[in-house]
Amino acid sequence: MMKTGIVVAAVVACLGAPLFAQSGGHKGMSGMQPGMMQHGMMMKNTPANPYAEAEMRMSHKMMEAVGSDATETWVRKMIEHHRGAIEMSKILVAKSSDAQAKAQAQKATAEQERGIAELQDWLKQHGKRPQ
């Protein structure tokens, strides 16, 4: 239960932050490219934060994930949240030389993949299209 509370808090934090994007003629956040804005600041990967662009993609996908009711919407947003965690974990594995951190990232990837499978199963069991 503790993990669920932490994950829900993370989703609320991500969804509560206003996000802005330079869209190059596109409306909203569609067609996101490197160089997006959050709180008026350009969000680009840096050596200290190689996750910025992945985080923006995750936020964008979470904002677009909507179902027919609050429960389905939560499931769809969590799938995107888990996918974002996997993407960031893969970045760490590719860039880090710290064996312990890499092991944690690989463990997180496996846990997030299991979570996605469970959420996809829920969608199927409730007659919803998989994501």
Secondary structure, DSSP 8 states (H G I E B T S, - for coil): -HHHHHHHHHHHHHHHS-EE---TT-STTTT--SSEEETTEEE---SS-TTHHHHHHHHHHHHH---SSHHHHHHHHHHHHHHHHHHHHHHHHHH---HHHHHHHHHHHHHHHHHHHHHHHHHHHTT----
